[in-house]
Amino acid sequence: MIDFERWMVVGIVGSSFLAFGAPARSEIDPAEKACPEAFVERAELRARLPRPKDATNVTRPALRKELLEMEQLDQEARNRFMEAISAGSGDVPVNDPAREAIIQVDDDINLPKLKHFITQDGFPTIAMVGLDGVQAAFLLIQHADSAPQFQARMLKVISRRLRTGEINGNQYALLTDRVLQSQGKAQRYGTQFQGKGDQLKPLPIEDEAHVDQRRHALGSCLWQTTPALYTRGLGE
């Protein structure tokens, strides 16, 4: 099941911010005005990171199509939930259809398919499904909170992809912290929060005094800029 209070902050991260490219200017202008230092730092860090080359002709176009459709279902369910939150002044009943839709999409529709694909073919590569297909697969794994052991297995695979550039440091940090939290351990990179708005608070961080050293090693923004971005629904 989903920890909705935690998901409110960390689970809404859209594929545009998990991917290597930046979102459209119209999407980031309000937050950039609110916390310009964070966006300057993010731009500088991303400029130093190698961008993986996308595939011109993917070898598994049907799989790519399926992953992108699953990602769209995931994001549509989360967008409806956010709309319900806005309409209800931040309070969504346990039996609200928007809340139940996320559980259905994650647990009943996307997760079984994702497990089948990965059992059959392994975690997809850029050559197989393109960069957007890889990003979609990662997003679906990140949202598979009902299968923490599956997430932990995928983290080992994703760690190897980090070295090849198919997965970026922000993605690795997000899934690492998510897996650690599911194991009852402190997070390493400060990507997991609880609450919202002025009540936004980080979950416990291992060796917090050195969290920014670990984040910069992955090409992530300074930790103190992160709450401002999450408060505005943009995550990392």
N, C-alpha and C positions, 0 to 999 in steps of 0.2 A: 504494500500500500504506500501511498504518497504522503510524506510529511509536508502538508500544505503550507504551514507557516514558513518552513525553510524554502519550499518551492517558490513561494511568492517572490523571493529575491533571486535565488540562484537558478531556478528552473525556467524562468522566462527568457533567459539568454537566447536570442534568436540566432539563426544560422548566419546572418550577415555579420555578426560580431565574432562568431567562432571561426569564420572563414578567414582567408588570408587577405582578401580585399576589404576596403573600407565601405561602409554603407553609403547610400546616396546622401548628398549634402543636406537635402531637406529633412532627412531623418535625424541628423545629429546636431543641427544648428542650435536648438533650444538648450541641450545639455552642454554644448561647447561654450555657449555664452555663460552658463552657470558655473562651469569649472574649466576654464580655458587651459590652466596649467596641465591638467590631466591629458587633454587632447594634444597639446604640444609635445609632451613626453611620449605619448603613444605614437605620434607620427615619427618622432626621432627614432624610437626603438624599432618600429616596423621598417623604416628606411634601411636599417642595418641588417635586417633578416632576409635571407635568400627566399625568393618566391619560387615554389615548385612549378615546373612546366606542366601545363595541362595537356591531356591527350587530344590529338586531332581527331582520331577515330577510335572510340573505345571498343574493346573486345567483347564486352557484355552489355550491349545497349538495353536489352530487356531488363536486366538487373538494375541498371542505372535508373531506368524509368520507374521501376517498382520502388526503389529507395527514395526517389524524389517525391513520389506520390505518398509514401509513408511519412516523409518529413512534412509534407503539406497537411496531412491529417493531424499530425502532432501539433503544428503551429496553429492551425485553425481551432483546435480544442482549447489550447492555451489562450488564444485571443478571446474566445468566448468567455472563458473564465475571468479574464481581466476585465471584460466588459461587465460581467456580473458583479465583480468586486466594486467597480466604479459606480454602478447603479445602486448597490447596497451599502454605500459608504464604508466599504472595506470589510463587511461581514457577509459571508456566504454560508447559508445553512448546509449542514452535512449532507442532506439529501437533495441539494440543488442539482438540477440536470447538468449544468455547466461543470460542476465538480465531478459528477459521476461520469461525464463524457471523457474526461482526461484519463480516469482509471480504465475505462473501457478501451480507449485508443491505445494506451500504453501497454496494458496487461493482456487484453484479449485479442487485439488486432496486430499491433506492430511487433511486440516482443516475440511471439511464436514465429512469425515470418523471419525476423532478424536472426533468431537462433538457427533456424533452418538454413538460411543463406550462408551463415558463417560456418556451420557444421559442414556444409557441402563444399564451400569454396574458400573458406578462411575469410579474414577481414579483407574487404575489397581494396584493390590498389587503384591508383590513378589510371593506369593503363586499362584496367577492367571497366571502370565506371566514371572516369573523369574526376576532376577535382571536386565538383559539386556533389558527385555521388559519394565520395569519401567523406566530405563534410556532413552529408545527410546521415551516413552510417554512424559517424561519431555522435551526432546529436541524439540519435535514437538510443545509442548505448548510454549516453549521459542520463537520459530520462528513464532508463530501465531500473528504477529504484526498487522495484519489487523483486529484482533478481541480483542481489549484491554479489553473490559468488560469480555470476556471469560477468558483472562489471569488473570484478577483480581479475578475472582471467583475461578480459579484453585489455585491461591496463598494461599487462605484460606485453601484449602484442603492440599496443599503441606506443609503448616505450621504445620499441625498436623502430617504429615509423617516425618517431621524433628525430632520430639520428639521420634518417634519409630525407627529412623535410616534408613528408606527406602529412604529418600532424604538427601543429605549431605548439609553442610553449604554453600559451594560454589554455589550449585544449588539454594538454597533459596535466597542467596544474589543476584545472577544474575536476577532471576525473580522478586524479590522485587524491584530492581532498574529499571528494564524494565517497570514494572507497574507504578511506581512513575513517570518516565519520560513521559509515555503516558498520565498521568494525569496533566502534566505541573508542576510537583513538583521536588525538588532537590532529587538526589539519596542519599541513606544512606551508601552504602558500597563501592562506587568508582569503580564499575565494568563497567560503561558505558563511552565510549570515542568517540571522533570524530577525523577524519583525519587519517593519516597513517605516518609511518616512523618518521622522525624528527618533523613532524607537529602534532603528536599525542597529543591530549589534553583531559583531563577529562571533562565531563559535570558537571554542578554545584553539589556540595556535601553538604548535610545538616551537620552543625556542623563539618566541616572538621577537626578541631583540635582533635576530638575524634574518627575519622573514624577507626583508627587501633584498638582501644578498642572494637569497634563493630565487626570488622573483626575477631579479635582473639577469641572473644566469640563464633564465628561460626566455628573456626578452619581454617581460611583463612590466607594467607600470608600478611605481612605488605603491606600497600597500596603503598609505594614508590617503591616496587619491581614490581608491577603490570604492569606499562607501558613498562618495558623492555621485559616482557613476551608477551604482546600483540603486540609489535612492531615486534616480531619474529613469530607472527601468532599462538601462543600457548594458549593465554588466561589463564583461571584458570580452 
